[in-house]
Structures are given as C-alpha cells and as structure tokens.
Amino acid sequence: MYDQLFGGGFGQPGPGETGPADGGPEPDFVTWLLYLDRAEDPAWLAGLARWWYDETCRLLLPFVHPAGAAAPATSLTAFEQDATGRGRRRRPGRWVDGLTADCAQLSARWFDAAPGAIASEMDVFLDRFAGRRHVRLQISIGFEGRSGGLPLVLPALVELARLVGDAADPAYGEIVVNAGLVAPATMLDAALGRSAEESAAQSRGYLRGYEWVTVCPRELAAGLGGADRLRVSGAFAEVRPLTHGGLLLRATDDPADYRADRVRGAFRALAPVLPPGLPGALPTVPPAGSAVLSAVPGVLAGDPGGHDLSRVVFADPRTLDRHLPGQRLSLGPGLANR
C-alpha cells in the first residue's frame, strides 16, 4: 500500500501508490506502527502476533467490511527465511498459518471494499528486522474515494495502540497521518542519518521520533518526569500511562493541527530523551534501489522533494535552551504542494 507491502518490489510502486491520475489531492491514509524488541522469542512473538491480528480485525475490519456488505477482496502473503538465509514466499490460508518459526514477513490485505465502506483498503504487516531481533507491527488504511472517513477510524487506531502498548511493553510506536514513511526507520532517523538497525538497538536509550501519536517506552518515560510532568508541559492533548510504564502521547486532537508550534512543543517536551545530533536535509531523490526510495510515496510519484521533514525540528536537543520558550526552532522542509 503506502509501504513495500509485497505490492511492489523495492523501488517499484505497488497498486495505488502513484497518486491520482488527474493530479488532484492525494487520498487520505493513516499508518499505525509499533516496534517490539523480543522477536528472538518465537513462541512469545507468535502468541502476541495472533492476538494483535485478532484485535486489529475486531476494531478495524468493520471499516472496510460493513455489516451486510459483500466481503472485500483479501490476500495473505508470507516470506520465510531459514537459518541459512534461504527464503521463500508463500500464501497461507490464515494469518496464524503464516506465524512459523522462520517467518520474516507476513501481510494481510483487504481491498476492493464495497462503495458503502468507510475505508477503501487496509493492510496489516509484520516484519522482523535488525537481525530478526526486532519486529515492526504496521497497519495502513486508505480512504480513496471516501471523503470524511479518516476521522471515524482514528479513535480505533489510538485505542489499538493503547491495547497493544499495555500488552507488549513496546520499544517505540507512532501513528502517522497523510505522510510518507521510511519504516522501519523513522523520519527522525532519516533526518539524522541513523539506520533502522542502529535506531532500534538504541530504542530504550533514545526515543526514535515524535509524531501525532507517539508511544514512549518505559525506560524513557522516567527520564521525562513521568505522565504528570508531560501533562503539565501542555505539549500533548493526551498523556496515557501504559501498563509496563510506557506512555502513549497524542499531540493534538486533530492530526491536521500537528504542525508548526505543536511539533516544536513536542520536541521541547521530549528533548531530554531524543538522540543527539543536528538533523540535516536529505538529498532530494535517494539513490536508485534504496529502501528509502521504495518507502516514500512522493518519490515513487516523481515528486522531487522526496521527504516531508516538516514534522522534524532541525535543532540538536542537547543545545536546546529550556529557559527560552520563545527560542526559534526551525522545521525541516515539507513537500511542495502539487
């Protein structure tokens, strides 16, 4: 869908990734991401992945398959890799059948939804990366031809982040609305030149990013002063403690308001646990064949901007002067309007 979910090879768009043919506005889409660092325990991962998939279907499938409507088209794809590095792709009949010991990636997709459905398509994706020690859980939902559907789905996605955050002790998570991804890296990783592997390995020492919704691991929540201090900061519309000590942080009620000073406010509040370094603008077009190129819809559509860095503060958190609340903090460049 909006990431390389088997629909297109690296550097090649899958169905629906090249934007509207008439040059009009891009359809709404939202991506939910949660990262775990216990992937080396296959029994635990399989159990968690089964439960996550069931909860995802319970909360989100009604948006693409309303009661009484014809069932949307579906597909399941698994990629397995054994200890020797030999891989194979297959089509399991059920999600649970794809959760084998050699599972490296597993996806489920619902598309060609009925005209009365709120969402036009949904992808659910599991990916083991960084030597298969880490796992990315991802949900992408599109609303092409269905205006007004996005706000109806967002509460369910936030609730799912809370449920999985309570159950799994995540290392990081985010919900990104109408913006391209470089997953399993974050947009902050891209701006800092950090690899996904480095970022994931340090995810309990440094927060990997800050988006409209951010899931902060328990180790970093303490360094921020806990939920009460973040509420007092005024940077977040919601600060929700999670069972294992982490925090779910929602910056604004409406994701369209997460820009400019609200991004700066989140950066200020989270600066003590952000990775050091000054972000720098990326090349306008990544090298051919790179994973970054395959993951950014703007590049796939021929947009010369390539990356939307308008949700990244171009400042080193170590040099932030907390006694100057009016200190000017520059944001990264956004994509040019089409």
Secondary structure, 3 states (H helix, E strand, C coil): CCCCCCCCCCCCCCCCCCCCCCCCCCCCEEEEEEEECCCCCHHHHHHHHHHHHHHHHHHHHHHHCCCCCCCCEEEEEEEEECCCCCEEEECCCCHHHHCCCCEEEEEEEEECCCCCCCCCEEEEEEEEECCCCEEEEEEEEECCCCCCCHHHHHHHHHHHHHHHHHHHCCCEEEEEECCCCCCCCCHHHHHHCCCHHHHHHCCCCCCCCCCCEEEECHHHHHHCCHHHHHHHHCCCCEEEECCCCCEEEECCCCHHHCCCHHHHHHHHHHHHHCCCCCCCCCCCCCCCCCHHHHHCHHHHCCCCCCCCCCCCECCCHHHCCCCCCCCCCCECCCCCCC
